[in-house]
């Protein structure tokens, strides 16, 4: 009887301890969920498969963490790679957490003399699905394809198979596949990437901003990646992380400029891993709240500003930095620009 009571008390104590740990974990919020951090893919149960004429493989050319990275070759928004997870990524606990982000740390391949982002043999131009279209696109001739006017199959319009300079990648297409087969798609703009070390940059999307996630099983079995243009991208890390860093904007200098002179404006802000949008207003009295967007822009003041007594007055320039997804509170800075004739 005493043994039974002692055992019951022990069970209650263990149960209360577990409940206390769960309560404490909930109060702190979800921790970091790492999918990949540069270790061998077999070690983390990750399989790399091509999608279309794309490719993915382990590489030691560029390393962010650990000893390896994933080298992704994409030929466009529908030609890329699949990262298949042996252990599905459970996002159910962070579906409603505004501070939870899915984050990629990437580096682009070094450009060669043709500006082709190091595609070379990895690009698969001469064989594989879509190779004819790739050859046509990369040739100097017009039309892009075997038999096209001015571009015979032996090369470009001048008979040479010279390469054309590639357009740099503008954004990554991210597709998540849940364990119930449902797919969620989002785009990660390169202009919002945060540089963390040398050539390595981080792209992030709030979990709550991934359309369709709440209607799915919430557990991700596959991550598919594509570019909006042919490119080679190294993946150094893939994880879910919490970030509550507020947006902070650096001061803007006051200046005196001449009418019609090109004036360079450089915005500088911090917001953790949040993708930021820079919005400029060059006259807070003209009724227009947004004149230009971009971190670094050039503006010309077409006229000077004077009061009723013909005294020169400065233009009030306002920079507003916003969260691309509208989750964090925006921040602003103003400066005065005096325009002379």
C-alpha positions as MATLAB code, in Angstrom:
seq = 'XXXXXXXXXXXXXXXXXXXXXXXXXXXXXXXXXXXXXXXXXXXXXXXXXXXXXXXXXXXXXXXXXXXXXXXXXXXXXXXXXXXXXXXXXXXXXXXXXXXXXXXXXXXXXXXXXXXXXXXXXXXXXXXXXXXXXXXXXXXXXXXXXXXXXXXXXXXXXXXXXXXXXXXXXXXXXXXXXXXXXXXXXXXXXXXXXXXXXXXXXXXXXXXXXXXXXXXXXXXXXXXXXXXXXXXXXXXXXXXXXXXXXXXXXXXXXXXXXXXXXXXXXXXXXXXXXXXXXXXXXXXXXXXXXXXXXXXXXXXXXXXXXXXXXXXXXXXXXXXXXXXXXXXXXXXXXXXXXXXXX';
ca = [
       0.000    0.000    0.000;
       2.848    2.382    0.874;
       4.658    1.340   -2.353;
       1.520    2.083   -4.369;
       1.114    5.529   -2.818;
       4.802    6.287   -3.322;
       4.607    5.233   -6.977;
       1.488    7.374   -7.522;
       3.184   10.397   -5.981;
       6.226    9.817   -8.223;
       3.989    9.621  -11.316;
       2.219   12.864  -10.387;
       5.573   14.548   -9.817;
       6.875   13.442  -13.241;
       3.651   14.568  -14.932;
       3.806   17.979  -13.287;
       7.453   18.296  -14.332;
       6.606   17.544  -17.976;
       3.695   19.986  -17.929;
       5.949   22.620  -16.390;
       8.545   22.120  -19.148;
       5.886   22.390  -21.858;
       4.485   25.521  -20.233;
       7.956   27.073  -20.034;
       8.693   26.208  -23.693;
       5.413   27.789  -24.793;
       6.160   30.934  -22.826;
       9.558   31.286  -24.480;
       8.183   30.606  -27.969;
       9.465   28.074  -30.485;
      13.209   27.612  -30.803;
      15.274   27.364  -33.949;
      14.440   24.507  -36.317;
      17.392   23.613  -38.518;
      16.905   21.638  -41.700;
      20.430   21.955  -43.054;
      23.638   23.623  -41.816;
      26.446   22.386  -44.034;
      26.735   18.816  -42.785;
      26.737   15.743  -45.106;
      23.192   15.242  -46.418;
      23.105   11.585  -45.317;
      23.686   12.754  -41.759;
      20.522   14.881  -41.731;
      18.353   12.608  -43.873;
      18.259   14.889  -46.912;
      17.968   13.752  -50.525;
      18.852   16.002  -53.472;
      16.944   15.496  -56.718;
      16.712   17.510  -59.943;
      13.527   19.151  -61.185;
      13.394   19.343  -64.959;
      16.849   20.204  -66.304;
      17.971   21.664  -62.976;
      20.411   20.038  -60.596;
      21.407   19.818  -56.924;
      24.477   18.239  -55.420;
      26.799   18.517  -52.444;
      29.726   20.878  -52.879;
      32.794   22.152  -51.065;
      33.338   25.134  -53.414;
      31.651   27.539  -50.998;
      30.994   26.742  -47.342;
      28.987   28.772  -44.827;
      28.703   26.312  -41.925;
      30.058   22.815  -41.472;
      32.066   21.348  -44.345;
      29.691   21.445  -47.314;
      26.955   23.319  -49.128;
      24.248   22.426  -51.613;
      25.031   23.559  -55.149;
      21.771   24.345  -56.948;
      21.689   24.852  -60.713;
      18.509   26.457  -61.984;
      17.582   27.146  -65.607;
      14.579   29.283  -64.724;
      11.451   29.316  -62.596;
      10.446   25.747  -63.531;
      13.870   24.123  -63.739;
      15.563   23.646  -60.393;
      15.961   21.140  -57.582;
      14.146   19.194  -54.883;
      15.321   18.862  -51.288;
      13.481   15.840  -49.893;
      13.351   15.606  -46.093;
      13.464   12.179  -44.485;
      12.216   13.816  -41.294;
       9.434   16.273  -42.250;
       9.705   19.829  -40.962;
       6.842   20.474  -38.528;
       5.567   24.054  -38.883;
       2.294   23.568  -37.018;
       3.643   25.139  -33.820;
       4.685   28.361  -35.603;
       1.800   28.779  -38.054;
       0.414   31.745  -36.098;
       3.721   33.127  -34.819;
       4.481   36.479  -36.484;
       8.110   36.249  -35.367;
       8.835   32.876  -37.038;
      10.685   32.988  -40.374;
      11.749   30.363  -42.886;
      15.284   31.417  -43.773;
      17.779   30.483  -46.491;
      21.461   31.431  -46.410;
      22.825   31.502  -49.958;
      25.767   32.583  -52.096;
      25.814   33.064  -55.853;
      28.427   31.455  -58.070;
      31.237   33.715  -59.217;
      30.711   35.203  -62.665;
      33.077   34.190  -65.451;
      34.190   36.484  -68.267;
      30.866   35.999  -70.070;
      28.855   36.877  -66.965;
      27.263   33.421  -66.962;
      27.389   32.824  -63.178;
      29.690   29.822  -63.578;
      27.074   27.671  -65.305;
      29.581   25.825  -67.487;
      29.172   22.049  -67.522;
      26.799   22.151  -64.576;
      24.403   24.139  -66.715;
      23.735   21.125  -68.934;
      23.398   23.236  -72.072;
      24.381   20.587  -74.558;
      22.266   17.736  -73.229;
      19.228   16.981  -71.134;
      15.676   18.376  -71.140;
      15.365   21.792  -72.693;
      18.940   21.828  -73.995;
      17.912   23.084  -77.433;
      16.071   26.015  -75.885;
      19.042   26.716  -73.630;
      21.438   26.688  -76.596;
      19.191   29.040  -78.504;
      18.894   31.392  -75.553;
      22.643   31.521  -74.943;
      23.667   32.008  -78.599;
      24.475   35.367  -80.080;
      21.928   34.893  -82.897;
      18.326   36.081  -82.859;
      15.316   33.842  -82.560;
      16.811   31.426  -80.036;
      16.516   27.894  -81.328;
      17.635   25.489  -84.046;
      16.595   26.714  -87.475;
      15.665   30.207  -86.283;
      16.311   33.029  -88.748;
      19.855   34.318  -88.471;
      20.810   31.552  -86.026;
      21.814   28.336  -87.830;
      22.298   25.291  -85.660;
      26.051   25.661  -85.916;
      26.085   28.884  -83.894;
      24.975   32.518  -83.827;
      24.358   34.868  -86.698;
      28.088   35.074  -87.382;
      28.562   31.331  -87.137;
      30.200   31.537  -83.706;
      28.754   29.895  -80.593;
      29.619   32.829  -78.355;
      27.931   33.240  -75.000;
      25.789   36.243  -74.126;
      25.916   37.958  -70.777;
      23.382   36.521  -68.352;
      20.852   38.602  -66.470;
      21.570   38.338  -62.726;
      19.094   36.380  -60.646;
      16.374   38.647  -59.229;
      14.467   36.283  -56.958;
      14.160   32.684  -55.845;
      10.960   30.687  -56.268;
      10.334   28.568  -53.174;
       7.813   25.718  -53.242;
       6.973   23.745  -50.086;
       5.322   20.336  -50.350;
       3.387   19.152  -47.283;
       2.992   15.543  -46.224;
      -0.605   15.614  -47.476;
       0.636   16.561  -50.957;
      -0.452   20.209  -50.865;
       1.982   22.750  -52.317;
       2.686   26.303  -51.146;
       4.631   28.782  -53.281;
       6.366   32.057  -52.471;
       9.029   34.297  -54.016;
      12.149   35.556  -52.222;
      13.479   38.801  -53.788;
      17.269   39.096  -53.893;
      17.094   42.860  -53.323;
      15.798   42.216  -49.805;
      18.613   39.792  -48.921;
      20.658   40.593  -45.799;
      24.430   40.164  -46.147;
      25.815   38.190  -43.217;
      29.366   37.283  -44.250;
      31.360   38.087  -47.352;
      29.298   36.727  -50.256;
      26.724   34.929  -48.096;
      23.250   36.455  -47.894;
      20.079   35.527  -46.043;
      16.591   35.451  -47.532;
      13.590   35.015  -45.262;
       9.819   34.783  -45.419;
       7.489   34.878  -42.376;
       5.837   31.518  -41.861;
       2.454   33.260  -41.478;
       2.934   34.782  -44.966;
       3.214   31.418  -46.732;
      -0.120   31.123  -48.533;
      -1.917   27.819  -48.089;
       0.204   26.563  -45.194;
      -2.662   26.681  -42.691;
      -4.853   24.655  -45.066;
      -2.210   21.927  -45.331;
      -0.973   19.263  -42.924;
       1.636   21.778  -41.707;
       4.500   19.307  -41.983;
       6.875   19.831  -44.911;
       8.360   16.822  -46.665;
       9.987   18.600  -49.605;
      11.497   21.984  -50.447;
      11.776   22.932  -54.119;
      13.945   25.828  -55.299;
      14.119   27.678  -58.611;
      15.479   30.988  -59.914;
      13.802   33.524  -62.160;
      16.785   33.250  -64.531;
      19.551   30.671  -65.123;
      21.993   30.701  -62.213;
      24.071   28.651  -59.810;
      23.222   29.147  -56.134;
      24.964   27.651  -53.114;
      22.767   26.907  -50.095;
      24.675   27.095  -46.814;
      21.809   26.862  -44.342;
      18.063   26.269  -44.218;
      16.183   26.826  -40.976;
      13.158   28.281  -39.170;
      14.116   31.006  -36.713;
      12.362   33.620  -34.559;
      13.117   37.312  -35.041;
      11.480   40.243  -33.230;
      14.081   42.895  -34.108;
      12.312   46.241  -34.681;
      13.011   48.241  -37.831;
      15.508   51.069  -37.249;
      16.470   53.663  -39.870;
      19.772   55.587  -39.890;
      19.782   59.393  -40.008;
      19.811   61.197  -43.357;
      22.200   64.146  -43.892;
      20.929   67.638  -44.699;
      22.222   69.067  -47.978;
      22.159   72.031  -50.337;
      21.848   71.122  -54.022;
      21.213   72.888  -57.327;
      18.058   72.677  -59.430;
      18.086   69.678  -61.823;
      21.291   68.233  -60.375;
      21.154   64.434  -59.862;
      21.147   63.829  -56.107;
      22.060   60.420  -54.701;
      20.035   59.231  -51.691;
      21.221   56.184  -49.771;
      18.935   54.563  -47.235;
      20.307   52.467  -44.412;
      18.161   50.445  -42.035;
      18.150   47.342  -39.869;
      15.288   44.981  -39.182;
      16.858   41.668  -38.310;
      16.179   39.098  -41.036;
      13.002   40.867  -42.177;
      12.887   41.786  -45.905;
      12.678   45.577  -46.050;
      11.169   48.036  -48.551;
      12.504   51.611  -48.842;
       9.980   54.334  -49.779;
      10.943   57.964  -50.481;
       8.815   61.115  -50.335;
      10.623   64.221  -51.600;
       8.063   66.842  -50.555;
       5.805   66.283  -47.558;
       3.526   69.114  -48.705;
       2.760   68.018  -52.264;
       0.088   65.502  -51.285;
       2.077   62.574  -52.693;
       3.146   60.089  -50.059;
       5.422   57.961  -52.267;
       7.703   59.268  -54.992;
      10.288   56.493  -55.401;
      11.206   53.103  -53.952;
      14.622   51.552  -53.466;
      17.455   51.547  -50.972;
      19.707   53.709  -53.156;
      18.050   56.094  -55.603;
      18.750   59.273  -57.609;
      16.362   62.226  -57.616;
      16.338   65.633  -59.332;
      14.627   68.648  -57.805;
      13.094   70.499  -60.749;
      12.598   73.763  -58.900;
      13.528   75.584  -55.718;
      11.057   76.223  -52.914;
      10.179   79.676  -51.575;
       7.748   81.132  -49.083;
       5.396   84.111  -49.626;
       8.299   86.537  -49.045;
      10.435   84.755  -51.679;
      12.751   83.318  -49.069;
      14.287   79.932  -49.863;
      12.721   77.021  -48.015;
      14.000   73.426  -47.782;
      12.212   70.405  -49.126;
      11.393   67.859  -46.417;
      12.517   64.432  -47.604;
      11.062   61.433  -45.790;
      12.345   57.863  -45.928;
       9.945   55.175  -44.695;
      11.253   51.645  -44.294;
       8.611   48.938  -44.190;
       8.425   45.223  -43.640;
       7.783   43.627  -47.058;
       5.066   41.508  -45.441;
       3.586   44.222  -43.228;
       4.227   42.449  -39.933;
       6.674   44.784  -38.210;
       5.982   48.448  -37.523;
       7.540   50.741  -40.167;
      10.137   53.361  -39.229;
      10.864   56.769  -40.773;
      13.594   59.392  -41.017;
      13.414   62.924  -42.462;
      15.966   65.401  -43.704;
      16.005   68.891  -45.226;
      17.255   69.567  -48.762;
      17.708   73.191  -49.766;
      17.513   73.654  -53.543;
      19.261   76.664  -55.094;
      18.820   78.093  -58.566;
];
